[in-house]
Amino acid sequence: MKTVEKKSLSDEQLVHDYLNGSNRSLGMLYERYYTRVYHQCLSYARNHEDAFDLAQDILMKAFSNLETFSGKSRFSTWLFSITRNHCISQAIKLNRKSSEDLSLRHFLLAEGTDGEDYEERCRMEDMELRLEEYLGRLSEDERKILELKYLQNYSVKDLQNEFTLSASAIKMRLLRARNKIEQIHLAQKAA
């Protein structure tokens, strides 16, 4: 098939073609989405080198798992969900590494791995995975305000500048987003 014809194919058709042996289709998907994935990563990473690394990791991860794309949503939705989740995961890891809480830092870096330490680490990792899932259920604005506040340590003043809202509006949005996370957690727990 000619390149001009390939450009007019939908993302879903390109995925189908790739899964049926067309490596050129993968290149087309890369060309279509690299810049958008990179810019989304840049909004999390805040520097070009880390955004570049994140974008490369995400595209490799997505492309090596194309067979899991079910087609229930648009390809772009699926890809940007992977992008968001990967960036959040990396931000959590980075935030954990730069934590100022010495007791938590000591706990995470402790050399001994007795049964209680191992169980606690597993519990914390499970909580982080659930939190990522819960964040994925929020609206983009709700997720963004929580990520900026708690992962990137923005102050209320910084959030005011970012969202052009009053301090009370920022506090109310933070409260509502936290309450929504709690409701999602309670519903999950009850299920």
Secondary structure, DSSP 4 states (H G I P E B T S, - for coil): --HHHHHTS-HHHHHHHHHTT-HHHHHHHHHHHHHHHHHHHHHHH-SHHHHHHHHHHHHHHHHHTGGG--SSS-HHHHHHHHHHHHHHHHHHHHHHHT---HHHHHHHH-S---HHHHHHHHHHHHHHHHHHHHHHTS-HHHHHHHIIIIIS---HHHHHHHHT--HHHHHHHHHHHHHHHHHHHHHHHH-
